[in-house]
Every structure is written in structure tokens, then in C-alpha cells.
């Protein structure tokens, strides 16, 4: 442990946040960086699941470190928000921002992901209920086995899509999909009504998901289990959990897209 850690480790954390806010103390900031750096590795580890092999874990940690620094500089101790919750959203957002900027997903995979998402949205909008793998595969002229193989390939795109920005109202009124799932308390109170509507739409959409997809979303985003741990709970392979997660996110995005289009009218 560093000298800074030894100096501040027994201090009340809220008092330290207040002091940092008032003085912008470099020592206190360094203490919080040291204290919460394991959180960066934790988030990077969750993000790494389902990513292709060319995405290095150490790179994800590096990207996430910028998010931790950003969270420490912007955290407001006067709001009733746990720093850990706030920081996880910032860290994850920073990782995905960097992944998006380097455009690591091949264009062909992006196109296939869009095709699957549009197919699910079209069928569910047309039929008025959630559709099964057989329905999706039939519409796309492929076998269920080929569909599941495709879902595995495009699983990384569903993680990126969670950090797409959704604009509601003016240009300063924005929210990411992941924020509505994980940290609604981080939202700006001035825009809370509109963003609570987004959250409400997602909650209702989650309720309509097929049972296993619903469980994957709840266990991953609310119970904080890894895909491997969820597989053990549901007694299926990690690969199957990844497929279920991808389908669930595509259904939820379809619901949000329909909501956005309705707001434009």
C-alpha cells in the first residue's frame, strides 16, 4: 500500500469526497484512484466476456481507467448516489467509447447484427408478441442452428449497443441505454421525467421477454453475475447465455426504437 493510502484509509469517505470537492486535493484524488482501481479490472472483466480474442483485457483496463478518473473528477458527494455505482457506468462507458472509436467490429458483423435486430423488431411489431428462434430463423431463411451460431458471432455488438446515446427532447437531454438499466439515479433530475419514461419502457419490455432471456438480463445487470455464472444458474453453456443476452438486447432496442419513433410524430 502506498503512503497516500496509509494516510487516508481510515478517514470517513464522505468527508474525503467533500474535501476533494472543496480543495481539489491531488493526494485525495490519488487515494480514490488507488482505492477504486480494482473496480476498473472488474468492469473490464465483465466487458471482456463475449468479446473476440483480438480485444485485449489490458486494453480494456486502460480504456476504463480514463472512466474512473472522469468519475472521480465529476462525482458529487451531495447527491445520494454511491460512488461505486456511478463509477461503474463511467468506466464501462469509457471502455465502449474507445472500442467504438477504433471500430473493432468488422462491417460484415455489424450488417448481420442489424439484419437480425430488424428482423426481430419487424416480426414482433407485426405479430404483437415475442417471437421464437424458429420464427426468426424462418424469416431469415436459415436453420435455428445457423441463427444461434450467428448470434454468438455478433454478441460483442450487443454490448456496444448498450452505450448508444438516446436523445430525448433537446440536444442536452441524453441518456445511454445502459444508464437506464443500471444507474437511473445518476440521471439529471432536470430531465428525470423523460428519462424515467425510457426506463419505464425498458422495464415493461423486460417483462415481455421470454423467460430465459428475462433471467439473463436480471442476473447480469441487476444481480451482477457474469455470463459464466448465469450459465451455471440456468444449467446451460456460457455460449448459450451469450446468445440469449444478444437476443434480449435486440428486443429491448427494438422497443426503444419504436418509442423514439413515436416521440418524433
Backbone as CSV, one residue per row, in Angstrom:
resi,resn,N_x,N_y,N_z,CA_x,CA_y,CA_z,C_x,C_y,C_z
1,UNK,0.835,-1.198,0.000,0.000,0.000,0.000,0.876,1.256,0.000
2,UNK,0.406,2.271,-0.690,1.180,3.498,-0.814,1.063,4.370,0.439
3,UNK,1.902,5.382,0.494,1.860,6.328,1.602,0.520,7.058,1.631
4,UNK,0.005,7.408,0.451,-1.277,8.107,0.371,-2.387,7.217,0.923
5,UNK,-2.353,5.937,0.556,-3.368,5.006,1.063,-3.334,4.943,2.583
6,UNK,-2.137,4.811,3.138,-1.987,4.729,4.590,-2.499,5.989,5.274
7,UNK,-2.319,7.122,4.620,-2.718,8.402,5.211,-4.228,8.554,5.287
8,UNK,-4.943,8.059,4.269,-6.380,8.337,4.170,-7.298,7.140,4.404
9,UNK,-6.757,5.947,4.513,-7.597,4.747,4.520,-8.575,4.674,5.693
10,UNK,-8.254,5.321,6.796,-9.130,5.273,7.973,-10.051,6.494,8.080
11,UNK,-9.967,7.387,7.112,-10.817,8.580,7.122,-12.218,8.254,6.620
12,UNK,-13.209,8.999,7.064,-14.566,8.846,6.572,-14.616,9.223,5.091
13,UNK,-15.173,8.333,4.263,-15.116,8.568,2.821,-15.915,9.785,2.393
14,UNK,-17.082,9.979,2.972,-17.883,11.144,2.609,-17.142,12.437,2.910
15,UNK,-16.459,12.476,4.034,-15.671,13.662,4.380,-14.565,13.890,3.355
16,UNK,-13.960,12.799,2.896,-12.896,12.924,1.893,-13.446,13.453,0.572
17,UNK,-14.647,12.985,0.188,-15.243,13.489,-1.050,-15.544,14.981,-0.931
18,UNK,-16.043,15.378,0.220,-16.335,16.799,0.446,-15.052,17.619,0.392
19,UNK,-14.000,17.087,0.991,-12.715,17.792,0.991,-12.143,17.890,-0.418
20,UNK,-12.281,16.803,-1.188,-11.791,16.827,-2.568,-12.553,17.857,-3.384
21,UNK,-13.855,17.905,-3.187,-14.681,18.861,-3.911,-14.276,20.292,-3.585
22,UNK,-13.938,20.535,-2.326,-13.597,21.891,-1.889,-12.188,22.301,-2.267
23,UNK,-11.265,21.345,-2.209,-9.845,21.710,-2.378,-9.187,21.183,-3.640
24,UNK,-9.844,20.209,-4.293,-9.259,19.544,-5.465,-7.883,18.968,-5.128
25,UNK,-7.787,18.370,-3.941,-6.525,17.822,-3.462,-6.038,16.678,-4.343
26,UNK,-4.819,16.791,-4.830,-4.247,15.743,-5.673,-4.047,14.456,-4.875
27,UNK,-3.662,14.598,-3.593,-3.450,13.419,-2.750,-4.729,12.619,-2.571
28,UNK,-5.814,13.330,-2.284,-7.088,12.631,-2.075,-7.551,11.981,-3.373
29,UNK,-7.358,12.687,-4.486,-7.727,12.113,-5.784,-6.925,10.842,-6.045
30,UNK,-5.621,10.879,-5.731,-4.773,9.699,-5.913,-5.230,8.554,-5.011
31,UNK,-5.695,8.908,-3.829,-6.195,7.877,-2.906,-7.410,7.169,-3.507
32,UNK,-8.340,7.955,-4.051,-9.533,7.349,-4.634,-9.191,6.531,-5.876
33,UNK,-8.210,6.970,-6.647,-7.768,6.191,-7.808,-7.238,4.839,-7.342
34,UNK,-6.424,4.847,-6.287,-5.862,3.599,-5.769,-6.955,2.717,-5.182
35,UNK,-7.881,3.324,-4.460,-8.931,2.549,-3.804,-9.853,1.871,-4.801
36,UNK,-10.185,2.589,-5.887,-11.192,2.064,-6.816,-10.608,1.480,-8.105
37,UNK,-9.292,1.405,-8.194,-8.700,0.805,-9.401,-9.114,-0.651,-9.603
38,UNK,-9.336,-1.453,-8.531,-9.829,-2.825,-8.763,-11.183,-2.842,-9.455
39,UNK,-11.956,-1.779,-9.294,-13.267,-1.701,-9.942,-13.114,-1.657,-11.458
40,UNK,-12.034,-1.022,-11.926,-11.779,-0.955,-13.368,-11.547,-2.361,-13.924
41,UNK,-10.744,-3.153,-13.213,-10.479,-4.518,-13.670,-11.747,-5.374,-13.627
42,UNK,-12.570,-5.119,-12.615,-13.819,-5.872,-12.503,-14.730,-5.588,-13.696
43,UNK,-14.921,-4.305,-14.008,-15.779,-3.919,-15.133,-15.182,-4.426,-16.444
44,UNK,-13.861,-4.269,-16.600,-13.197,-4.739,-17.822,-13.380,-6.245,-17.984
45,UNK,-13.353,-6.965,-16.878,-13.537,-8.406,-16.930,-14.927,-8.781,-17.408
46,UNK,-15.924,-8.035,-16.962,-17.289,-8.307,-17.411,-17.451,-7.960,-18.887
47,UNK,-16.838,-6.845,-19.294,-16.934,-6.435,-20.689,-16.226,-7.439,-21.596
48,UNK,-15.127,-7.997,-21.116,-14.305,-8.902,-21.928,-15.056,-10.164,-22.327
49,UNK,-16.050,-10.544,-21.511,-16.819,-11.750,-21.817,-17.602,-11.541,-23.116
50,UNK,-17.414,-12.420,-24.060,-18.128,-12.310,-25.324,-17.398,-11.499,-26.378
51,UNK,-16.284,-10.858,-25.984,-15.508,-10.101,-26.953,-14.608,-11.037,-27.747
52,UNK,-14.309,-10.685,-28.995,-13.397,-11.523,-29.783,-11.992,-11.497,-29.194
53,UNK,-11.174,-12.480,-29.582,-9.850,-12.643,-28.995,-8.908,-11.485,-29.294
54,UNK,-9.187,-10.722,-30.342,-8.292,-9.619,-30.670,-8.480,-8.415,-29.750
55,UNK,-9.477,-8.463,-28.876,-9.672,-7.399,-27.891,-8.968,-7.824,-26.611
56,UNK,-7.874,-7.127,-26.275,-7.051,-7.493,-25.132,-7.636,-6.952,-23.828
57,UNK,-7.586,-7.784,-22.775,-8.085,-7.383,-21.461,-7.340,-6.155,-20.942
58,UNK,-6.011,-6.122,-21.112,-5.223,-4.992,-20.626,-5.636,-3.695,-21.311
59,UNK,-6.031,-3.789,-22.578,-6.501,-2.595,-23.289,-7.815,-2.107,-22.683
60,UNK,-8.697,-3.038,-22.353,-9.975,-2.664,-21.736,-9.743,-1.966,-20.401
61,UNK,-8.785,-2.478,-19.623,-8.450,-1.854,-18.337,-7.933,-0.442,-18.565
62,UNK,-7.069,-0.287,-19.568,-6.530,1.032,-19.879,-7.638,2.013,-20.262
63,UNK,-8.571,1.559,-21.112,-9.692,2.421,-21.509,-10.554,2.780,-20.296
64,UNK,-10.778,1.783,-19.429,-11.628,2.009,-18.268,-11.021,2.951,-17.251
65,UNK,-9.690,3.009,-17.200,-9.021,3.896,-16.249,-9.383,5.353,-16.494
66,UNK,-9.560,5.709,-17.760,-9.978,7.078,-18.076,-11.373,7.351,-17.506
67,UNK,-12.213,6.346,-17.541,-13.555,6.495,-16.991,-13.532,6.684,-15.484
68,UNK,-12.629,5.975,-14.796,-12.506,6.134,-13.349,-12.056,7.549,-13.012
69,UNK,-11.065,8.048,-13.723,-10.587,9.414,-13.487,-11.706,10.422,-13.723
70,UNK,-12.472,10.197,-14.768,-13.595,11.084,-15.083,-14.639,11.038,-13.975
71,UNK,-14.917,9.829,-13.464,-15.905,9.670,-12.398,-15.460,10.388,-11.129
72,UNK,-14.184,10.259,-10.786,-13.663,10.912,-9.582,-13.750,12.429,-9.699
73,UNK,-13.455,12.944,-10.894,-13.470,14.405,-11.071,-14.882,14.975,-11.089
74,UNK,-15.868,14.162,-11.491,-17.223,14.683,-11.648,-18.194,14.240,-10.552
75,UNK,-17.755,13.366,-9.667,-18.656,12.854,-8.640,-19.085,13.951,-7.667
76,UNK,-20.374,13.998,-7.400,-20.930,14.985,-6.477,-21.366,14.271,-5.196
77,UNK,-20.635,14.452,-4.106,-20.973,13.752,-2.853,-22.275,14.219,-2.224
78,UNK,-22.804,15.349,-2.682,-24.044,15.864,-2.105,-25.278,15.135,-2.629
79,UNK,-25.120,14.405,-3.719,-26.230,13.632,-4.246,-26.224,12.248,-3.621
80,UNK,-27.380,11.686,-3.441,-27.489,10.388,-2.761,-27.222,9.247,-3.742
81,UNK,-25.974,9.172,-4.167,-25.548,8.152,-5.121,-24.271,7.512,-4.599
82,UNK,-24.207,6.196,-4.649,-22.970,5.522,-4.270,-21.929,5.736,-5.367
83,UNK,-20.712,6.069,-4.960,-19.679,6.308,-5.964,-19.434,5.076,-6.818
84,UNK,-19.464,3.894,-6.202,-19.197,2.663,-6.953,-20.170,2.514,-8.113
85,UNK,-21.437,2.775,-7.859,-22.458,2.660,-8.906,-22.209,3.689,-10.001
86,UNK,-21.919,4.906,-9.587,-21.660,5.992,-10.540,-20.421,5.675,-11.380
87,UNK,-19.369,5.207,-10.707,-18.108,4.952,-11.394,-18.219,3.817,-12.395
88,UNK,-18.985,2.768,-12.056,-19.112,1.637,-12.978,-19.697,2.067,-14.314
89,UNK,-20.673,2.965,-14.276,-21.261,3.457,-15.519,-20.236,4.245,-16.320
90,UNK,-19.464,5.095,-15.648,-18.437,5.898,-16.323,-17.329,5.015,-16.895
91,UNK,-16.904,4.026,-16.119,-15.828,3.134,-16.567,-16.269,2.354,-17.797
92,UNK,-17.463,1.769,-17.706,-17.969,0.991,-18.838,-18.154,1.877,-20.075
93,UNK,-18.686,3.060,-19.864,-18.879,3.979,-20.979,-17.578,4.348,-21.648
94,UNK,-16.537,4.566,-20.840,-15.228,4.908,-21.380,-14.654,3.764,-22.214
95,UNK,-14.841,2.538,-21.737,-14.354,1.371,-22.480,-15.045,1.274,-23.834
96,UNK,-16.367,1.407,-23.830,-17.100,1.269,-25.084,-16.884,2.447,-26.022
97,UNK,-16.692,3.619,-25.474,-16.377,4.776,-26.313,-15.094,4.516,-27.095
98,UNK,-14.092,3.971,-26.415,-12.816,3.700,-27.075,-12.949,2.565,-28.082
99,UNK,-13.680,1.514,-27.709,-13.891,0.407,-28.656,-14.605,0.897,-29.913
100,UNK,-15.582,1.762,-29.710,-16.307,2.298,-30.854,-15.388,3.148,-31.734
101,UNK,-14.514,3.917,-31.099,-13.642,4.831,-31.857,-12.638,4.076,-32.712
102,UNK,-12.192,2.885,-32.241,-11.236,2.120,-33.038,-11.941,1.177,-34.006
103,UNK,-13.294,1.173,-33.932,-14.107,0.426,-34.895,-13.635,-1.021,-35.034
104,UNK,-13.636,-1.750,-33.896,-13.073,-3.092,-33.876,-14.006,-4.156,-34.436
105,UNK,-15.272,-3.825,-34.613,-16.213,-4.829,-35.124,-16.230,-4.792,-36.653
106,UNK,-15.960,-5.904,-37.330,-15.977,-5.925,-38.799,-17.334,-5.470,-39.340
107,UNK,-17.291,-4.793,-40.489,-18.524,-4.269,-41.081,-19.533,-5.378,-41.372
108,UNK,-19.041,-6.532,-41.807,-19.949,-7.638,-42.126,-20.728,-8.088,-40.886
109,UNK,-20.053,-8.089,-39.725,-20.722,-8.480,-38.481,-21.752,-7.431,-38.083
110,UNK,-21.405,-6.168,-38.251,-22.355,-5.090,-37.952,-23.614,-5.234,-38.812
111,UNK,-23.417,-5.539,-40.090,-24.551,-5.667,-41.003,-25.445,-6.833,-40.605
112,UNK,-24.823,-7.956,-40.217,-25.602,-9.122,-39.803,-26.356,-8.831,-38.511
113,UNK,-25.703,-8.119,-37.591,-26.359,-7.766,-36.330,-27.579,-6.885,-36.591
114,UNK,-27.414,-5.935,-37.495,-28.526,-5.048,-37.838,-29.661,-5.827,-38.489
115,UNK,-29.303,-6.794,-39.329,-30.313,-7.602,-40.015,-31.134,-8.417,-39.012
116,UNK,-30.450,-9.037,-38.044,-31.154,-9.829,-37.027,-32.053,-8.919,-36.195
117,UNK,-31.516,-7.787,-35.772,-32.288,-6.854,-34.939,-33.531,-6.360,-35.669
118,UNK,-33.369,-6.002,-36.934,-34.508,-5.510,-37.714,-35.538,-6.620,-37.939
119,UNK,-35.070,-7.855,-38.123,-35.983,-8.983,-38.312,-36.821,-9.223,-37.059
120,UNK,-36.167,-9.217,-35.900,-36.886,-9.408,-34.637,-37.904,-8.293,-34.429
121,UNK,-37.469,-7.049,-34.649,-38.359,-5.908,-34.446,-39.549,-5.968,-35.391
122,UNK,-39.307,-6.322,-36.666,-40.374,-6.387,-37.656,-41.398,-7.461,-37.295
123,UNK,-40.901,-8.653,-36.934,-41.797,-9.755,-36.596,-42.619,-9.458,-35.339
124,UNK,-41.974,-8.913,-34.323,-42.694,-8.661,-33.069,-43.683,-7.505,-33.219
125,UNK,-43.334,-6.547,-34.058,-44.258,-5.445,-34.316,-45.463,-5.944,-35.120
126,UNK,-45.205,-6.846,-36.055,-46.254,-7.392,-36.920,-47.173,-8.352,-36.157
127,UNK,-46.566,-9.218,-35.333,-47.328,-10.252,-34.654,-47.851,-9.818,-33.288
128,UNK,-47.222,-8.801,-32.717,-47.688,-8.297,-31.433,-47.266,-9.120,-30.237
129,UNK,-46.259,-9.991,-30.405,-45.750,-10.769,-29.277,-44.305,-11.160,-29.557
130,UNK,-43.605,-11.614,-28.510,-42.223,-12.035,-28.705,-42.178,-13.261,-29.610
131,UNK,-41.154,-13.318,-30.426,-41.047,-14.420,-31.391,-39.947,-15.380,-30.964
132,UNK,-40.099,-16.634,-31.386,-39.147,-17.685,-31.020,-38.030,-17.769,-32.055
133,UNK,-36.975,-18.528,-31.694,-35.843,-18.714,-32.605,-36.299,-19.245,-33.960
134,UNK,-37.261,-20.153,-33.931,-37.734,-20.754,-35.190,-38.339,-19.698,-36.110
135,UNK,-39.062,-18.736,-35.528,-39.678,-17.669,-36.327,-38.616,-16.782,-36.967
136,UNK,-37.614,-16.431,-36.160,-36.538,-15.557,-36.648,-35.752,-16.263,-37.744
137,UNK,-35.407,-17.528,-37.491,-34.623,-18.294,-38.461,-35.390,-18.466,-39.772
138,UNK,-36.682,-18.755,-39.666,-37.505,-18.935,-40.869,-37.536,-17.652,-41.700
139,UNK,-37.717,-16.530,-41.036,-37.776,-15.250,-41.742,-36.454,-14.929,-42.430
140,UNK,-35.346,-15.378,-41.825,-34.020,-15.097,-42.380,-33.505,-16.222,-43.275
141,UNK,-34.388,-17.208,-43.546,-34.035,-18.322,-44.436,-32.785,-19.071,-43.975
142,UNK,-32.761,-19.404,-42.688,-31.642,-20.176,-42.158,-32.161,-21.138,-41.095
143,UNK,-31.318,-22.068,-40.692,-31.696,-23.006,-39.639,-31.530,-22.338,-38.271
144,UNK,-32.170,-22.914,-37.257,-32.023,-22.397,-35.896,-30.569,-22.519,-35.452
145,UNK,-29.922,-23.591,-35.846,-28.511,-23.789,-35.502,-27.647,-22.679,-36.096
146,UNK,-27.912,-22.330,-37.363,-27.152,-21.248,-38.001,-27.452,-19.902,-37.337
147,UNK,-28.705,-19.714,-36.921,-29.072,-18.471,-36.229,-28.299,-18.351,-34.921
148,UNK,-28.242,-19.433,-34.145,-27.526,-19.399,-32.874,-26.032,-19.163,-33.073
149,UNK,-25.488,-19.729,-34.135,-24.083,-19.504,-34.459,-23.852,-18.028,-34.790
150,UNK,-24.795,-17.437,-35.528,-24.702,-16.029,-35.886,-24.815,-15.141,-34.648
151,UNK,-25.718,-15.501,-33.735,-25.888,-14.726,-32.503,-24.608,-14.722,-31.676
152,UNK,-23.907,-15.844,-31.679,-22.635,-15.911,-30.958,-21.618,-14.967,-31.586
153,UNK,-21.565,-14.931,-32.917,-20.611,-14.066,-33.616,-20.871,-12.584,-33.366
154,UNK,-22.140,-12.233,-33.253,-22.467,-10.805,-33.142,-22.688,-10.366,-31.692
155,UNK,-22.353,-11.242,-30.721,-22.628,-10.915,-29.321,-21.926,-9.641,-28.877
156,UNK,-20.725,-9.387,-29.391,-19.997,-8.177,-28.998,-20.708,-6.902,-29.394
157,UNK,-21.452,-6.947,-30.499,-22.150,-5.731,-30.938,-23.272,-5.368,-29.992
158,UNK,-23.852,-6.357,-29.320,-24.944,-6.045,-28.390,-24.410,-5.314,-27.170
159,UNK,-23.162,-5.589,-26.777,-22.571,-4.879,-25.654,-22.297,-3.429,-26.041
160,UNK,-21.785,-3.225,-27.237,-21.543,-1.860,-27.702,-22.853,-1.087,-27.771
161,UNK,-23.897,-1.757,-28.243,-25.163,-1.065,-28.458,-25.764,-0.532,-27.170
162,UNK,-25.392,-1.112,-26.045,-25.923,-0.640,-24.774,-25.444,0.762,-24.436
163,UNK,-24.393,1.215,-25.102,-23.880,2.542,-24.818,-24.210,3.546,-25.914
164,UNK,-25.092,3.171,-26.818,-25.597,4.141,-27.773,-26.313,5.254,-27.025
165,UNK,-26.188,6.456,-27.533,-26.844,7.605,-26.907,-28.266,7.734,-27.436
166,UNK,-29.203,7.907,-26.524,-30.597,8.123,-26.893,-30.953,9.559,-26.542
167,UNK,-31.317,10.360,-27.537,-31.661,11.760,-27.308,-33.167,11.912,-27.161
168,UNK,-33.543,12.595,-26.110,-34.950,12.857,-25.864,-35.116,14.358,-25.663
169,UNK,-35.889,14.998,-26.499,-36.059,16.445,-26.353,-34.878,17.182,-26.950
170,UNK,-34.306,18.134,-26.190,-33.232,18.952,-26.751,-31.909,18.198,-26.735
171,UNK,-30.876,18.821,-27.313,-29.605,18.137,-27.505,-28.855,17.863,-26.200
172,UNK,-29.250,18.561,-25.134,-28.605,18.341,-23.851,-29.291,17.248,-23.029
173,UNK,-30.371,16.735,-23.562,-31.161,15.727,-22.857,-30.833,14.368,-23.445
174,UNK,-29.866,13.698,-22.851,-29.424,12.427,-23.407,-29.255,11.382,-22.320
175,UNK,-29.382,10.140,-22.713,-29.226,9.027,-21.780,-28.752,7.816,-22.567
176,UNK,-27.892,7.022,-21.959,-27.495,5.778,-22.611,-28.389,4.659,-22.115
177,UNK,-28.565,3.665,-22.965,-29.373,2.503,-22.633,-28.883,1.882,-21.321
178,UNK,-27.561,1.738,-21.179,-27.008,1.086,-20.005,-27.346,1.863,-18.739
179,UNK,-27.427,3.208,-18.820,-27.755,4.001,-17.635,-29.163,3.699,-17.144
180,UNK,-30.072,3.495,-18.057,-31.449,3.225,-17.642,-31.561,1.858,-16.993
181,UNK,-30.682,0.937,-17.388,-30.713,-0.393,-16.790,-30.008,-0.430,-15.437
182,UNK,-28.868,0.267,-15.349,-28.024,0.088,-14.177,-28.080,1.222,-13.173
183,UNK,-28.122,2.443,-13.642,-27.942,3.563,-12.721,-28.919,4.700,-12.977
184,UNK,-30.218,4.431,-12.852,-31.178,5.501,-13.093,-30.996,6.665,-12.135
185,UNK,-30.403,6.416,-10.954,-30.224,7.502,-10.001,-29.161,8.495,-10.456
186,UNK,-28.368,8.128,-11.492,-27.353,9.043,-12.000,-27.928,10.098,-12.936
187,UNK,-29.189,9.950,-13.319,-29.759,10.839,-14.306,-29.952,12.244,-13.749
188,UNK,-29.828,13.218,-14.618,-30.021,14.616,-14.246,-31.476,14.844,-13.825
189,UNK,-31.707,15.305,-12.609,-33.083,15.492,-12.136,-33.905,16.427,-13.018
190,UNK,-33.236,17.368,-13.683,-33.949,18.309,-14.542,-34.647,17.604,-15.698
191,UNK,-34.097,16.456,-16.090,-34.661,15.727,-17.231,-35.233,14.377,-16.806
192,UNK,-35.467,14.227,-15.497,-35.808,12.920,-14.959,-37.103,12.354,-15.525
193,UNK,-38.096,13.227,-15.781,-39.393,12.731,-16.238,-39.240,11.985,-17.558
194,UNK,-38.558,12.634,-18.534,-38.387,11.995,-19.838,-37.585,10.700,-19.710
195,UNK,-36.538,10.742,-18.889,-35.671,9.577,-18.797,-36.309,8.457,-17.988
196,UNK,-37.145,8.819,-17.046,-37.899,7.791,-16.326,-38.859,7.085,-17.273
197,UNK,-39.343,7.807,-18.290,-40.198,7.179,-19.291,-39.419,6.131,-20.070
198,UNK,-38.146,6.446,-20.383,-37.298,5.481,-21.078,-37.127,4.246,-20.200
199,UNK,-36.831,4.476,-18.931,-36.653,3.370,-18.002,-37.925,2.534,-17.922
200,UNK,-39.072,3.205,-17.880,-40.348,2.505,-17.792,-40.568,1.617,-19.003
201,UNK,-40.226,2.131,-20.189,-40.369,1.351,-21.417,-39.486,0.103,-21.351
202,UNK,-38.249,0.271,-20.859,-37.329,-0.861,-20.776,-37.824,-1.899,-19.774
203,UNK,-38.291,-1.427,-18.609,-38.804,-2.345,-17.598,-39.966,-3.157,-18.159
204,UNK,-40.883,-2.479,-18.868,-42.022,-3.183,-19.456,-41.562,-4.156,-20.538
205,UNK,-40.548,-3.740,-21.307,-40.024,-4.616,-22.359,-39.366,-5.848,-21.750
206,UNK,-38.647,-5.662,-20.633,-38.013,-6.797,-19.951,-39.067,-7.796,-19.486
207,UNK,-40.185,-7.284,-18.983,-41.264,-8.157,-18.507,-41.816,-9.027,-19.632
208,UNK,-41.750,-8.513,-20.866,-42.308,-9.244,-22.008,-41.319,-10.226,-22.635
209,UNK,-40.066,-10.197,-22.179,-39.068,-11.097,-22.747,-39.406,-12.552,-22.428
210,UNK,-38.990,-13.474,-23.303,-39.102,-14.896,-22.955,-38.394,-15.155,-21.631
211,UNK,-38.835,-16.150,-20.902,-38.400,-16.367,-19.528,-36.885,-16.408,-19.368
212,UNK,-36.195,-17.193,-20.184,-34.750,-17.325,-20.022,-34.018,-16.023,-20.340
213,UNK,-34.476,-15.303,-21.365,-33.847,-14.022,-21.703,-34.046,-13.017,-20.577
214,UNK,-35.236,-13.037,-19.991,-35.529,-12.145,-18.860,-34.582,-12.439,-17.699
215,UNK,-34.380,-13.722,-17.417,-33.497,-14.111,-16.313,-32.061,-13.669,-16.585
216,UNK,-31.623,-13.797,-17.823,-30.259,-13.384,-18.168,-30.077,-11.885,-17.912
217,UNK,-31.041,-11.075,-18.348,-30.949,-9.630,-18.154,-30.933,-9.279,-16.668
218,UNK,-31.841,-9.885,-15.914,-31.926,-9.581,-14.474,-30.647,-10.011,-13.756
219,UNK,-30.169,-11.211,-14.042,-28.988,-11.723,-13.351,-27.728,-10.957,-13.752
220,UNK,-27.641,-10.524,-15.008,-26.431,-9.836,-15.477,-26.402,-8.380,-15.035
221,UNK,-27.512,-7.668,-15.216,-27.491,-6.228,-14.957,-27.935,-5.840,-13.550
222,UNK,-28.744,-6.671,-12.920,-29.243,-6.322,-11.594,-28.588,-7.135,-10.484
223,UNK,-28.249,-8.401,-10.768,-27.597,-9.231,-9.756,-26.086,-9.286,-9.943
224,UNK,-25.607,-8.703,-11.061,-24.167,-8.547,-11.297,-23.423,-9.867,-11.443
225,UNK,-24.090,-10.897,-12.001,-23.410,-12.158,-12.270,-22.743,-12.096,-13.639
226,UNK,-21.680,-12.872,-13.818,-21.062,-12.995,-15.133,-21.886,-13.949,-15.985
227,UNK,-21.630,-13.957,-17.300,-22.355,-14.865,-18.183,-22.069,-16.321,-17.807
228,UNK,-20.844,-16.596,-17.380,-20.492,-17.961,-16.965,-21.296,-18.368,-15.737
229,UNK,-21.409,-17.442,-14.771,-22.170,-17.740,-13.557,-23.658,-17.923,-13.860
230,UNK,-24.168,-17.126,-14.795,-25.574,-17.262,-15.187,-25.803,-18.621,-15.838
231,UNK,-24.842,-19.052,-16.646,-24.938,-20.368,-17.274,-25.042,-21.478,-16.243
232,UNK,-24.293,-21.335,-15.149,-24.351,-22.335,-14.084,-25.714,-22.323,-13.398
233,UNK,-26.273,-21.107,-13.214,-27.585,-20.985,-12.574,-28.663,-21.607,-13.447
234,UNK,-28.629,-21.316,-14.744,-29.668,-21.779,-15.665,-29.347,-23.148,-16.269
235,UNK,-28.157,-23.670,-15.938,-27.734,-25.005,-16.382,-27.667,-25.110,-17.906
236,UNK,-27.082,-24.082,-18.508,-26.787,-24.109,-19.947,-25.370,-23.580,-20.135
237,UNK,-24.860,-23.688,-21.348,-23.487,-23.255,-21.596,-23.365,-21.733,-21.601
238,UNK,-22.150,-21.262,-21.370,-21.889,-19.814,-21.425,-22.199,-19.268,-22.812
239,UNK,-21.921,-20.066,-23.846,-22.215,-19.648,-25.213,-23.713,-19.422,-25.400
240,UNK,-24.512,-20.306,-24.821,-25.974,-20.152,-24.938,-26.449,-18.905,-24.201
241,UNK,-25.861,-18.610,-23.058,-26.209,-17.394,-22.324,-25.877,-16.171,-23.154
242,UNK,-24.734,-16.202,-23.844,-24.343,-15.090,-24.705,-25.374,-14.881,-25.816
243,UNK,-25.870,-15.990,-26.387,-26.899,-15.900,-27.431,-28.190,-15.305,-26.876
244,UNK,-28.595,-15.768,-25.694,-29.827,-15.263,-25.075,-29.693,-13.780,-24.742
245,UNK,-28.522,-13.384,-24.272,-28.280,-11.972,-23.961,-28.401,-11.115,-25.216
246,UNK,-27.799,-11.583,-26.304,-27.832,-10.828,-27.555,-29.261,-10.651,-28.054
247,UNK,-30.035,-11.716,-28.027,-31.444,-11.615,-28.462,-32.231,-10.672,-27.565
248,UNK,-31.997,-10.759,-26.266,-32.728,-9.897,-25.330,-32.435,-8.429,-25.596
249,UNK,-31.170,-8.108,-25.815,-30.792,-6.712,-26.067,-31.406,-6.224,-27.375
250,UNK,-31.441,-7.082,-28.372,-32.039,-6.687,-29.652,-33.532,-6.422,-29.495
251,UNK,-34.204,-7.238,-28.712,-35.632,-6.991,-28.466,-35.828,-5.659,-27.735
252,UNK,-35.008,-5.418,-26.729,-35.133,-4.180,-25.952,-34.837,-2.956,-26.816
253,UNK,-33.828,-3.064,-27.663,-33.509,-1.946,-28.560,-34.661,-1.687,-29.530
254,UNK,-35.301,-2.756,-29.964,-36.449,-2.580,-30.853,-37.563,-1.809,-30.168
255,UNK,-37.793,-2.114,-28.889,-38.809,-1.392,-28.112,-38.448,0.086,-27.994
256,UNK,-37.186,0.369,-27.711,-36.744,1.758,-27.588,-36.851,2.506,-28.918
257,UNK,-36.521,1.802,-29.997,-36.597,2.442,-31.311,-38.033,2.814,-31.643
258,UNK,-38.958,1.939,-31.302,-40.364,2.250,-31.556,-40.818,3.434,-30.700
259,UNK,-40.297,3.508,-29.462,-40.629,4.623,-28.604,-40.084,5.934,-29.176
260,UNK,-38.835,5.891,-29.653,-38.230,7.091,-30.236,-39.034,7.569,-31.451
261,UNK,-39.417,6.621,-32.290,-40.178,6.992,-33.481,-41.530,7.595,-33.102
262,UNK,-42.142,7.055,-32.038,-43.424,7.591,-31.580,-43.272,9.019,-31.066
263,UNK,-42.141,9.297,-30.415,-41.905,10.640,-29.875,-41.706,11.669,-30.975
264,UNK,-41.187,11.206,-32.115,-40.935,12.123,-33.231,-42.217,12.551,-33.932
265,UNK,-43.264,11.754,-33.775,-44.508,12.015,-34.509,-45.310,13.123,-33.840
